[in-house]
Amino acid sequence: MIVWVILLVAVIIFSWSNWNPVEVTIWDNLVVETKVPALVIISFLIGFLPVWLYSRGVIWSLNRKIRSLEIAAKASSVSAAARESDREEAERQEEANSEPQPAPATDPAPAAVDTTPTVDETPAEEETRLTADDTADRDAPAADDRKPTQDTTASS
């Protein structure tokens, strides 16, 4: 912006000091009489306009390429995220199907249970990956943690 203002000031000063008529011969029988500043401004535009149009075309072309690459990258990341979520959902379904469902307890006082794992119950080592959903779930308190619990057993 500063360059354009300086250029405008220079053209105004030049025009003020050189306001003289000149004759320009275009062809043998075509002669144009004009002022020096008009001749300078027209000559400047004839030289500047093609270069400016070319640069705008290059910028437009590059912006189109950038937009297409951004769209391709976004589609790729969305499909990768969808594949990852599908894989995680399949793993959750597998875990839910492989774990035996506990039978509902009918006895109000549970018996002592041995919690030591046996050889058959050793957990298989699995690769764990944390996602943003997993960390948010882990950081947030569970619904049962937020509510006060009441002791339903009779104390004696």
N, C-alpha and C positions, 0 to 999 in steps of 0.2 A: 504494500500500500504506500509506503514511504517513497519507493522508487517511482511509482506512478505520479505522486504529488510533485516530486522534484522534476520529473519529465514535463508535467503540465506547466509548472512555473517557468521552466526553460523555454518551452514553446511560446508562452505568452510574452516573455521578455524579448525573444527573437522576433515575434510578430510585431511587437510595438516598435522596435527599432528598425525593422526592414519592411515597412508597409509601402513598397514601391511596385508599380506595375511592370510586368515583364511580358514579352511576346514569346510564346512557345510554338515552334513550327512542328506540327505532327507529320504532315505530308506536304508536298510542294504547294498545293492549293489550300491547305487547311492550317490556319494560324489561329492560336488561342491566346487572348490577352487576359492575364490573371495577375494576382498579387503574389509576391514571393512566399508568404506564409502558407497560402493555399497549396502552392506547388510543393512545398516541403512536407506538409501534412499528407497530401495525396501520395507522394513518393514513399513516405514512411509506411503508410497503410498498405501500399502495393507490396512492399518488402516484408512487412510484419504479418499480414493476414494469412498467407499460405503456411508459414511456419507455425503460427498459433493454431490453425485448424488441424495441422498434422499432429501437433503435440496433444490436442484434445482427443483426437482419434486414438492415439496410442494409449492415453489414460483410460479412455472408455473401454478399449479392448482388454487392457490389463485388469480393470475392475470386473469385467465379465468373467475373465479367467479365475480371478480370486473368488468371486461369488460361486462359481461352479465347483471349485475345489472345496470351499466351505460347506456347500450342500453335500458333496460326496463324503467329506469327513464326518459331518453330522449324521448322515445316514449310516455310515460305517460304525460309528460309536453307538448309535441307537440299536443297530442290529447286534452288535457285540454285547451290549447290556441286556438285550432281550434273550440272547443265547445263554448268558450267565444266569439270568433270573430263571429261565426254563430249567437249567441244570440244577440250580439250587432247589427249585420246587420239586424236581424229580428226586433229589436226595432226601428232601423232607418227607415226601410220600413214601420212599423206600424205608426210611427210619420209622415212620408211623406204622407201616405195614409189618415190619420185621419185629417190632417190640410187642410182646404179648400184653393184651389189655388185662389189667388187674380185675379180679372178681370183686363185686361190691361186698363190702364188709357188713355182715349181719350181726357180728358180735360187738357190743358197745365197748368192751375193754379188749384192746388188741393184745395178743400174746407176744412174748419177747421173740424177736426175729434175729437170726444170725445174719449180720450184714457183711461178713467176710466173703470175698469173691472166691468162687471155686475155679478150677482150671477151665471149665467150659464157659464160665461167665466173664473171662478176662476181655476187656474191651479191645477191639481191633484198632490198631493205629491208623487214623485217617488224616489226610491232609486237610487242614482247616484254613479257610480264607474268610477274612472279615470284610464285610461290606458296610456301607454307611447305614443300612437298615439294621444290621446286626449290632453295631456299636451303639446306635440310638436305643435299641431295645434293651441292651445290656445296661446302659446308663440310667434309663428311666426306671423308676420303681414299679414293681408289679402292682396290679390292682389290689391284690390281697395285702400287700405291704402298706398300702396307704390307709386302709380301714383298720380301726382298732378291733382286735379279736376278743371274743368273750370265751372264758373257760366254761365249757359245758359239762365237765366232769364234776361230780359232787365231791366236795372236800370233807373229810371226816376228822 
